């Protein structure tokens, strides 16, 4: 069975929040202050507004909210960069859909089936896989996995892309993720794996711990039999950590919750940038669209950008870059955009 999440209500709230941010930027009338106070009385609206404010550098304007809503005074903040106030930044997400698959049948935990079932997402698509063991796998754009569940083990083979895993606890059946040259294993935890290229993997551990070992599985979709047993060797990556794993060099570092939320904002259809170069930002954005972005000069690549953008909202992105960061753009056909500094 397949269901599509209804994103309309979510998008309407984002549009309302972005509109209020734009109004605050140019100044509020007395009537608007009263309307804003009423709007922020909605807990969902208030939470989303605070999330947007985390990436907004108009602190002088934001501080005036303490006069309207005293509870805003002393709200925790972190490093802020310019967030385009235009509502177009928060336009409705243009994604193929977030799909919920009920996985059962031959993938039942009591089944000896080893062949595995394949799931993949197109460019710009995200899918949620509810596995028969109670685990959840969220596939990001352009990702492909093979899933095999038996009464002795659980295995996800990543062929490309990025996935977030929320693993159901079952000490008798280790949960393993095979990705490129590495094997990741957890009994019950939350972690994300991104295959950044053929030889480099990025691991983010949110909860619990993940054991990392050299790859044992045959490459390129070979037989999955036998499933990996509980690993006794390998490094253990603890919660709230990020690891960049390559053939010649592994780097493991602590990471704070705010940074995790930023790096994994794709799970809610958002991309958050906090001062990255435009080149780095466009590389990430390109994962969600077939449009090619071409820089006409080197200086444009280095422009620092920040803010929250919706995956797939290319029109809103380009308008924001032009209005807030001085980046001109020119469309060439349907699948190419030229970028240059003004």
ROTIKOL-93221 format. One record per residue (C-alpha): residue in three letters; x, y, z. Coordinates in steps of 0.02 Angstrom, whole numbers, plus 50000, padded with zeros to 5 digits. Layout:
N
   rest      xx      yy      zz
    ALA       X       Y       Z
...
***
This chain:
342
   rest      xx      yy      zz
    UNK   50000   50000   50000
    UNK   50062   50175   49959
    UNK   50007   50338   50038
    UNK   50061   50517   50003
    UNK   50082   50638   50147
    UNK   49977   50795   50135
    UNK   50100   50940   50136
    UNK   49975   51078   50101
    UNK   49944   51129   50281
    UNK   50131   51128   50317
    UNK   50164   51240   50166
    UNK   50026   51362   50214
    UNK   50104   51385   50386
    UNK   50275   51416   50308
    UNK   50200   51546   50192
    UNK   50117   51635   50339
    UNK   50278   51634   50441
    UNK   50381   51702   50296
    UNK   50252   51840   50268
    UNK   50265   51895   50449
    UNK   50455   51895   50439
    UNK   50444   52007   50287
    UNK   50324   52125   50379
    UNK   50438   52136   50532
    UNK   50583   52179   50417
    UNK   50494   52335   50353
    UNK   50410   52376   50520
    UNK   50242   52333   50600
    UNK   50093   52444   50628
    UNK   49997   52436   50792
    UNK   49861   52331   50710
    UNK   49991   52213   50636
    UNK   50074   52191   50806
    UNK   49907   52136   50877
    UNK   49881   52017   50731
    UNK   50055   51945   50752
    UNK   50025   51917   50937
    UNK   49869   51819   50893
    UNK   49961   51721   50759
    UNK   50100   51671   50879
    UNK   49970   51608   51001
    UNK   49963   51454   50889
    UNK   50097   51335   50959
    UNK   50139   51266   50787
    UNK   50157   51440   50713
    UNK   50262   51498   50860
    UNK   50380   51348   50845
    UNK   50401   51372   50658
    UNK   50429   51558   50681
    UNK   50567   51528   50808
    UNK   50647   51402   50690
    UNK   50651   51531   50551
    UNK   50717   51664   50670
    UNK   50867   51552   50710
    UNK   50931   51590   50534
    UNK   50890   51775   50528
    UNK   51015   51913   50563
    UNK   50890   52056   50585
    UNK   50915   52048   50773
    UNK   50868   52229   50800
    UNK   50697   52195   50724
    UNK   50680   52027   50808
    UNK   50717   52102   50979
    UNK   50561   52210   50962
    UNK   50460   52051   50978
    UNK   50501   52053   51163
    UNK   50387   52205   51178
    UNK   50246   52112   51090
    UNK   50275   51939   51164
    UNK   50383   51949   51322
    UNK   50418   51762   51313
    UNK   50529   51795   51162
    UNK   50655   51885   51273
    UNK   50801   51771   51313
    UNK   50758   51641   51182
    UNK   50913   51535   51144
    UNK   51003   51586   50985
    UNK   51146   51520   50884
    UNK   51252   51587   50742
    UNK   51140   51678   50618
    UNK   51165   51723   50437
    UNK   51057   51820   50317
    UNK   50890   51741   50283
    UNK   50797   51808   50133
    UNK   50635   51879   50200
    UNK   50539   51858   50039
    UNK   50398   51734   50050
    UNK   50462   51650   49893
    UNK   50599   51565   49995
    UNK   50464   51466   50084
    UNK   50357   51426   49933
    UNK   50271   51258   49923
    UNK   50393   51114   49910
    UNK   50415   51045   49735
    UNK   50450   50862   49770
    UNK   50383   50708   49685
    UNK   50306   50653   49850
    UNK   50344   50578   50019
    UNK   50289   50397   50007
    UNK   50244   50275   50145
    UNK   50269   50094   50097
    UNK   50199   49953   50202
    UNK   50332   49820   50185
    UNK   50279   49644   50224
    UNK   50260   49481   50131
    UNK   50427   49399   50098
    UNK   50518   49523   50212
    UNK   50433   49454   50368
    UNK   50559   49425   50510
    UNK   50519   49238   50505
    UNK   50559   49222   50321
    UNK   50724   49142   50265
    UNK   50720   49249   50107
    UNK   50890   49329   50074
    UNK   50868   49401   49900
    UNK   50803   49567   49966
    UNK   50681   49697   49902
    UNK   50739   49854   49811
    UNK   50676   50031   49845
    UNK   50733   50191   49764
    UNK   50690   50375   49747
    UNK   50702   50487   49596
    UNK   50789   50656   49595
    UNK   50691   50771   49711
    UNK   50592   50628   49791
    UNK   50595   50565   49970
    UNK   50518   50403   50032
    UNK   50482   50331   50204
    UNK   50499   50142   50219
    UNK   50412   50062   50367
    UNK   50500   49895   50387
    UNK   50413   49741   50454
    UNK   50526   49738   50609
    UNK   50466   49911   50662
    UNK   50618   50005   50596
    UNK   50598   50157   50484
    UNK   50708   50208   50338
    UNK   50691   50381   50261
    UNK   50769   50389   50088
    UNK   50830   50557   50025
    UNK   50835   50613   49844
    UNK   50908   50497   49711
    UNK   50940   50352   49831
    UNK   50930   50163   49812
    UNK   50932   50025   49943
    UNK   50905   49837   49952
    UNK   50821   49774   50111
    UNK   50829   49597   50180
    UNK   50751   49544   50346
    UNK   50761   49368   50418
    UNK   50745   49286   50588
    UNK   50933   49304   50615
    UNK   50974   49476   50549
    UNK   50923   49637   50462
    UNK   51020   49713   50319
    UNK   51005   49869   50211
    UNK   51125   49880   50064
    UNK   51144   50060   50004
    UNK   51185   50071   49819
    UNK   51179   50261   49811
    UNK   51116   50416   49899
    UNK   51072   50455   50079
    UNK   50961   50376   50210
    UNK   50908   50406   50390
    UNK   50880   50252   50499
    UNK   50771   50240   50654
    UNK   50809   50062   50711
    UNK   50689   49957   50814
    UNK   50778   49874   50959
    UNK   50808   49687   50935
    UNK   50972   49625   51011
    UNK   50949   49453   50934
    UNK   50948   49524   50757
    UNK   51084   49652   50720
    UNK   51035   49792   50602
    UNK   51172   49817   50472
    UNK   51194   49947   50336
    UNK   51313   49908   50195
    UNK   51376   50065   50105
    UNK   51524   50063   49988
    UNK   51680   50004   50080
    UNK   51600   50010   50253
    UNK   51479   49910   50359
    UNK   51378   49998   50495
    UNK   51287   49905   50632
    UNK   51168   49951   50772
    UNK   51042   49859   50881
    UNK   50928   50008   50914
    UNK   50975   50187   50874
    UNK   50954   50332   50753
    UNK   51086   50373   50623
    UNK   51106   50437   50446
    UNK   51221   50377   50308
    UNK   51266   50474   50151
    UNK   51370   50403   50010
    UNK   51454   50565   49957
    UNK   51554   50475   49822
    UNK   51615   50300   49779
    UNK   51745   50295   49917
    UNK   51684   50419   50049
    UNK   51541   50395   50173
    UNK   51470   50519   50299
    UNK   51393   50448   50457
    UNK   51292   50550   50583
    UNK   51242   50463   50744
    UNK   51095   50547   50831
    UNK   51054   50420   50967
    UNK   51137   50263   51034
    UNK   51298   50203   50952
    UNK   51349   50129   50784
    UNK   51489   50003   50755
    UNK   51591   50032   50595
    UNK   51693   49896   50510
    UNK   51770   49860   50341
    UNK   51649   49799   50208
    UNK   51613   49613   50206
    UNK   51470   49612   50082
    UNK   51499   49574   49897
    UNK   51490   49731   49790
    UNK   51363   49778   49657
    UNK   51212   49681   49717
    UNK   51292   49511   49746
    UNK   51213   49378   49856
    UNK   51163   49440   50029
    UNK   51185   49269   50107
    UNK   51237   49256   50246
    UNK   51181   49416   50332
    UNK   51314   49499   50441
    UNK   51326   49433   50618
    UNK   51351   49545   50769
    UNK   51515   49636   50744
    UNK   51649   49608   50874
    UNK   51778   49721   50793
    UNK   51779   49896   50720
    UNK   51763   50071   50788
    UNK   51612   50125   50890
    UNK   51540   50297   50847
    UNK   51439   50366   50992
    UNK   51286   50477   50991
    UNK   51295   50659   50934
    UNK   51446   50626   50823
    UNK   51489   50644   50639
    UNK   51612   50533   50548
    UNK   51686   50558   50375
    UNK   51752   50389   50319
    UNK   51867   50369   50170
    UNK   51988   50237   50107
    UNK   52141   50326   50172
    UNK   52079   50436   50314
    UNK   51937   50430   50441
    UNK   51885   50586   50538
    UNK   51767   50574   50687
    UNK   51709   50728   50783
    UNK   51578   50779   50910
    UNK   51432   50878   50839
    UNK   51298   50979   50927
    UNK   51111   50951   50908
    UNK   51086   51115   50815
    UNK   51213   51064   50684
    UNK   51131   50893   50666
    UNK   50962   50977   50637
    UNK   51041   51088   50504
    UNK   51131   50946   50414
    UNK   50976   50835   50418
    UNK   50848   50971   50379
    UNK   50813   50879   50216
    UNK   50705   50760   50318
    UNK   50570   50896   50324
    UNK   50596   50955   50145
    UNK   50710   51099   50193
    UNK   50891   51145   50158
    UNK   50977   51259   50284
    UNK   51137   51355   50246
    UNK   51236   51455   50372
    UNK   51371   51549   50279
    UNK   51426   51415   50157
    UNK   51496   51469   49990
    UNK   51370   51482   49849
    UNK   51464   51344   49759
    UNK   51443   51225   49907
    UNK   51260   51274   49926
    UNK   51223   51246   49741
    UNK   51310   51078   49746
    UNK   51189   51023   49883
    UNK   51037   51101   49796
    UNK   51084   51012   49634
    UNK   51049   50845   49717
    UNK   50863   50889   49715
    UNK   50844   50947   49534
    UNK   50899   50905   49358
    UNK   50942   51087   49324
    UNK   51127   51124   49292
    UNK   51198   51281   49377
    UNK   51345   51365   49289
    UNK   51454   51501   49370
    UNK   51508   51636   49248
    UNK   51647   51701   49361
    UNK   51751   51634   49505
    UNK   51702   51770   49630
    UNK   51521   51715   49623
    UNK   51569   51542   49685
    UNK   51636   51618   49847
    UNK   51485   51722   49896
    UNK   51426   51668   50069
    UNK   51242   51627   50081
    UNK   51124   51579   50220
    UNK   50944   51542   50253
    UNK   50812   51407   50238
    UNK   50760   51350   50065
    UNK   50633   51220   50010
    UNK   50703   51075   49911
    UNK   50648   51091   49731
    UNK   50590   51273   49742
    UNK   50713   51336   49611
    UNK   50612   51492   49567
    UNK   50607   51547   49748
    UNK   50792   51508   49768
    UNK   50845   51611   49618
    UNK   50735   51759   49666
    UNK   50809   51754   49841
    UNK   50988   51747   49778
    UNK   50957   51898   49668
    UNK   50863   52001   49797
    UNK   50968   51962   49950
    UNK   51141   51909   49893
    UNK   51171   52007   49733
    UNK   51174   51854   49620
    UNK   51105   51877   49443
    UNK   51038   51729   49349
    UNK   50991   51687   49170
    UNK   50893   51534   49118
    UNK   50954   51440   48965
    UNK   50816   51323   48911
    UNK   50731   51217   49042
    UNK   50883   51134   49120
    UNK   51022   51262   49137
    UNK   51044   51421   49242
    UNK   51190   51542   49227
    UNK   51244   51629   49388
    UNK   51348   51787   49405
    UNK   51380   51928   49526
    UNK   51292   52092   49500
***
